[in-house]
Amino acid sequence: MMQQLQPTRMHWARAVPSDFGGQAPAPRSGHTAVAIGGSKVVVFGGFADKRFLADIAVYDVENRLWYTPECSGSGPDGQPGPSPRAFHVAVVIDCNMFIFGGRSGGKRLGDFWMLDTDIWQWSEMTGFGDLPSPREFAAASAIGNRKIVMYGGWDGKKWLSDVYVMDTMSLEWTELAVTGSAPPPRCGHSATMIEKRLLIFGGRGGTGPIMGDLWALKGITEEDNETPGWTQLKLPGQSPSARCGHSVTSGGPYLLLFGGHGTGGWLSRYDVYYNECVILDRVSVQWKRLPTSNEPPPPRAYHSMTCIGPRFLLFGGFDGKNTFGDLWWLVPEGILVSHQRIFFSWRFVVALLEI
């Protein structure tokens, strides 16, 4: 019988100027931040001061340095890449960051872009097949090292429950025909691939309050010969409260859930924002509260949380009143945040959800 792993006790530390060189990105929410090859984190877009953003900020992990790359490409209005936006999706395949959709002003976007981070070149991609409709607040994840799966969102008129798979080699989009019961349409949820399953948690839809349900979608990988179908999961443990605008980040045998907002409607004055850390243990397949020390960051939603080795880097977000530009480390206790290089790897444990 496999020995159950216990959550590592973690330590919050607000980043200080000496942790980084260069100029950290400006405050924002609704941006994306993705880790590429363990060597860099790429922050793109977002919303701040009533403006939608299209800038790129890169964190060089080895040299602990923020910088702004000079990107090439042919985009709208003479800029090299996508138009300003927030609440889009970003997924990494190899060294390439793929961007889809989002919102700019009152317009929902349906364009599709790739940034080659080896040469810092943007390319607008021409998709084929069943193209997704424009949307914001969707969620997406990589399937292996070639495909992207995207679920849900908001198109300005209705909440969506469609599932699309995109092959990054052929650029072909396919809308999956999913059998059986399905999650209620939603936006502001999270989507994470765990082995052969896509896990969807939380979000907000048009049929009721903010949600705290967990669903798994099977039949979306090439090795999986099953018919695509949803299953609602009822896992043991201390399940997280209903929320949207949260982050779910994979870190070894755990999925780390942080932040978000819930109760009382869409960004209303009654919203409750969260700064708790909850993990889904992939070994024991149950929810747990992650033990943390030190004062946590202020509650927020629409932030980013990126895994860098054993550490997590939190950036930005919004609490209904303030847009954040702070950076926080969440690290295992006993590991220093700065002034040393860290050679550490999570113990990756394969745990297939039998559903």
C-alpha positions in Angstrom: 0.0 0.0 0.0 1.4 3.4 -1.0 2.3 5.6 2.0 0.2 8.7 2.2 2.2 11.9 1.8 1.4 14.7 4.2 1.2 18.4 3.1 4.5 20.2 3.5 4.3 23.1 5.9 4.7 26.2 3.8 5.9 29.7 4.6 4.6 33.0 3.2 7.1 35.8 2.5 6.4 39.1 0.8 9.0 39.7 -1.9 11.3 42.7 -1.2 13.3 44.7 -3.8 16.5 42.7 -3.0 14.8 39.5 -4.1 14.7 40.7 -7.7 16.7 42.7 -10.2 15.1 44.8 -12.9 11.7 46.3 -12.9 8.8 44.2 -11.7 5.5 44.4 -13.6 3.1 47.1 -12.7 0.0 46.3 -10.6 -2.8 44.5 -12.5 -5.5 41.8 -12.3 -7.0 39.5 -14.9 -3.5 38.9 -16.3 -1.8 35.6 -17.0 1.6 34.3 -15.7 3.1 31.1 -17.0 6.3 29.2 -16.2 8.3 28.1 -19.2 10.9 25.3 -18.8 11.6 26.2 -15.2 13.8 29.0 -16.4 11.4 31.9 -16.8 7.9 33.2 -15.9 6.1 35.3 -18.5 3.4 37.8 -17.4 1.1 39.1 -20.1 -1.8 41.6 -20.2 -4.3 42.4 -17.5 -6.4 45.3 -16.3 -5.5 48.3 -14.1 -6.6 51.9 -13.7 -9.4 51.4 -16.2 -6.9 50.3 -18.8 -6.4 47.0 -20.6 -2.8 46.0 -20.9 -0.7 44.3 -23.6 2.7 44.4 -22.1 5.1 41.5 -21.4 7.2 41.1 -18.2 9.6 38.2 -17.8 11.2 36.8 -14.6 14.5 35.1 -15.2 14.5 32.4 -12.5 18.3 31.7 -12.6 19.4 35.3 -12.3 16.4 36.5 -10.2 15.8 39.3 -12.7 12.7 41.0 -14.2 13.1 42.3 -17.8 11.0 43.3 -20.8 11.9 41.5 -23.9 11.8 43.2 -27.3 9.2 41.3 -29.2 8.7 41.1 -32.9 5.6 40.2 -34.9 2.8 41.8 -36.8 -0.2 42.8 -34.6 -3.0 45.3 -34.7 -2.3 49.1 -34.6 1.4 48.5 -35.5 2.2 46.7 -32.3 4.1 43.4 -32.5 1.5 41.2 -30.6 -2.1 40.9 -29.4 -4.2 43.9 -28.6 -4.6 44.9 -24.9 -6.8 42.5 -22.9 -7.6 40.8 -19.6 -9.4 37.6 -18.5 -7.9 35.7 -21.4 -6.3 32.2 -21.2 -2.6 31.3 -21.6 -1.2 27.8 -22.0 2.4 26.8 -22.5 3.5 24.1 -25.0 7.3 23.7 -25.1 8.8 27.2 -25.3 5.6 28.6 -26.8 2.9 30.6 -25.0 -0.6 30.4 -26.6 -3.1 33.1 -25.9 -6.8 33.0 -26.6 -9.7 35.4 -26.2 -10.3 37.7 -23.2 -11.8 41.2 -23.1 -10.8 44.6 -24.1 -13.2 47.4 -23.2 -16.7 46.0 -23.8 -15.6 43.6 -26.5 -15.1 39.9 -26.0 -12.2 38.6 -28.1 -11.8 35.4 -30.1 -8.3 35.8 -31.6 -5.6 33.3 -31.1 -1.8 34.1 -30.7 1.5 32.3 -30.1 4.6 33.8 -28.5 7.8 31.9 -29.2 9.8 32.7 -26.1 13.1 31.5 -27.6 13.1 34.4 -30.1 10.4 36.5 -28.6 8.2 36.6 -31.7 4.5 36.9 -31.8 2.4 35.1 -34.4 -1.4 35.4 -34.9 -2.6 31.9 -35.6 -5.2 31.0 -38.1 -7.3 28.3 -36.7 -9.2 25.6 -38.5 -12.2 23.4 -37.7 -14.8 24.2 -35.0 -13.5 27.7 -33.9 -14.5 28.7 -30.4 -16.7 31.8 -30.1 -15.2 35.0 -28.5 -15.2 34.8 -24.7 -13.6 35.9 -21.5 -13.2 34.2 -18.1 -12.7 30.8 -19.8 -10.1 28.3 -18.4 -7.7 26.1 -20.3 -4.9 23.6 -19.8 -2.3 21.7 -21.8 -2.9 18.1 -22.8 0.6 16.5 -22.9 3.0 18.4 -25.1 0.8 19.1 -28.1 -2.8 19.9 -27.4 -4.8 22.5 -25.4 -8.3 21.9 -23.9 -10.5 24.9 -23.0 -13.8 24.9 -21.2 -16.6 27.5 -20.6 -16.4 31.3 -20.2 -18.7 34.3 -20.8 -19.4 35.7 -24.3 -21.2 38.9 -23.1 -24.6 37.4 -23.3 -24.5 33.9 -21.8 -22.4 31.6 -19.7 -20.8 28.8 -21.7 -20.3 25.0 -21.1 -18.6 24.0 -24.3 -15.3 22.0 -24.5 -12.7 22.6 -27.2 -9.5 20.8 -28.0 -6.8 22.5 -30.1 -3.9 20.7 -31.8 -1.0 23.1 -31.8 0.6 21.3 -34.7 -2.3 21.4 -37.1 -4.0 24.4 -35.5 -7.3 22.5 -35.7 -10.0 23.2 -33.1 -12.5 20.5 -32.3 -15.6 21.0 -30.2 -16.1 17.8 -28.1 -19.4 16.1 -28.1 -19.7 15.2 -24.4 -22.1 12.5 -23.2 -24.1 12.4 -20.0 -24.7 15.0 -17.4 -22.5 18.1 -17.6 -21.4 20.9 -15.2 -23.7 24.0 -15.3 -22.3 26.7 -17.6 -19.8 29.0 -15.9 -16.9 31.4 -16.1 -14.1 32.4 -13.7 -13.5 28.7 -12.9 -10.2 26.8 -13.0 -9.2 24.0 -15.4 -6.3 21.6 -14.7 -5.2 18.4 -16.4 -4.3 15.5 -14.0 -3.1 12.6 -16.0 -6.0 11.7 -18.3 -8.6 13.9 -16.7 -9.5 17.6 -16.9 -10.6 18.9 -13.5 -12.9 21.9 -13.3 -13.5 23.7 -10.0 -15.8 26.6 -9.0 -16.8 29.6 -11.1 -19.9 31.6 -11.5 -22.9 30.9 -13.8 -26.2 32.4 -14.6 -28.4 29.8 -12.8 -27.5 30.5 -9.2 -24.7 31.6 -6.8 -21.0 31.2 -7.2 -20.1 27.5 -7.3 -17.8 25.1 -5.4 -18.4 22.0 -7.3 -15.6 19.8 -8.8 -15.9 17.9 -12.1 -13.7 15.6 -14.1 -13.8 15.2 -17.8 -12.5 11.9 -19.3 -11.9 10.9 -22.9 -9.8 13.8 -24.1 -6.3 12.3 -24.5 -5.1 10.2 -27.4 -4.3 7.2 -25.2 -7.8 7.4 -23.7 -10.2 5.4 -25.8 -13.2 6.4 -23.6 -16.1 8.5 -24.9 -15.8 12.0 -23.5 -17.9 12.4 -20.4 -18.2 14.4 -17.2 -18.3 13.1 -13.7 -19.0 15.2 -10.6 -16.5 14.4 -7.9 -17.4 14.3 -4.2 -14.0 14.1 -2.4 -13.4 13.6 1.3 -11.6 16.2 3.4 -12.0 19.9 4.0 -13.4 21.0 0.6 -12.9 24.6 -0.3 -15.7 27.1 -0.2 -17.5 28.2 -3.4 -15.5 30.8 -5.4 -14.5 32.2 -8.7 -11.4 34.1 -9.9 -9.2 31.8 -7.9 -6.0 30.1 -9.0 -5.2 26.3 -9.1 -1.5 25.5 -9.5 0.1 22.1 -9.9 3.0 21.4 -7.5 4.2 17.8 -7.4 1.6 15.5 -5.8 -0.7 18.4 -5.0 -2.9 21.0 -6.6 -2.7 24.3 -4.7 -5.9 26.4 -4.7 -5.5 30.0 -3.6 -7.8 33.1 -3.4 -10.8 33.9 -5.4 -14.1 35.5 -4.3 -17.5 34.2 -3.5 -21.0 34.9 -2.1 -23.2 37.8 -2.8 -22.9 38.2 -6.6 -20.4 39.3 -9.2 -17.9 41.7 -7.7 -20.5 43.3 -5.4 -19.8 45.0 -2.1 -20.9 41.8 -0.4 -18.2 39.7 -1.9 -15.8 37.8 0.4 -12.2 37.4 -0.9 -10.0 34.5 0.2 -6.4 34.1 1.2 -6.5 30.6 2.4 -4.5 27.8 0.8 -6.3 24.5 0.0 -4.7 21.5 -1.7 -6.1 18.6 -3.5 -3.8 15.7 -2.6 -3.4 13.6 -5.7 -2.1 10.6 -3.8 -4.9 10.2 -1.2 -7.4 12.0 -3.5 -8.8 14.3 -0.9 -9.0 18.0 0.0 -6.7 19.3 2.8 -5.9 22.6 4.3 -2.3 23.5 3.6 -0.4 24.4 6.9 1.2 27.8 6.4 3.1 30.1 8.7 3.6 33.9 8.8 1.0 36.5 7.8 -0.6 35.5 4.4 -1.1 38.0 1.6 -4.3 40.1 1.6 -7.3 38.3 0.1 -7.7 38.7 -3.7 -9.0 37.3 -7.0 -7.9 37.4 -10.6 -4.3 37.1 -9.5 -1.6 34.7 -10.8 0.2 31.9 -8.9 3.1 30.2 -10.7 5.1 27.1 -9.5 8.9 27.5 -9.7 10.6 24.4 -8.4 9.5 24.1 -4.8 8.2 27.7 -4.6 5.1 29.4 -5.7 5.1 33.0 -6.9 1.9 35.1 -6.3 1.4 38.3 -8.3 -1.3 40.9 -8.6 -5.0 40.5 -8.3 -8.1 42.6 -7.2 -10.1 42.7 -4.0 -13.1 44.7 -5.1 -11.4 48.0 -4.3 -7.6 47.6 -4.8 -5.5 46.4 -7.7 -2.4 44.7 -6.3 1.1 44.8 -7.6 2.7 42.9 -4.8 4.8 39.7 -5.2 4.7 36.9 -2.6 6.6 33.7 -2.2 5.1 30.6 -0.8 7.9 28.2 0.0 8.5 25.0 2.1 9.7 25.9 5.6 13.5 25.7 5.9 14.1 26.9 2.4 15.3 30.5 2.0 13.5 32.7 -0.4 16.4 34.7 -1.7 20.2 35.2 -1.6 20.8 31.6 -2.6 20.1 29.3 -5.5 17.7 26.5 -4.8 18.3 23.0 -6.1 15.1 21.1 -5.3 12.5 19.1 -7.1 9.1 18.0 -6.0 8.4 14.3 -5.6 6.1 13.7 -8.5 3.6 11.0 -7.7 1.3 9.6 -10.4 -2.2 9.2 -9.1 -4.9 8.3 -11.6 -8.4 9.3 -10.6 -10.5 6.2 -11.1 -13.8 7.6 -12.2 
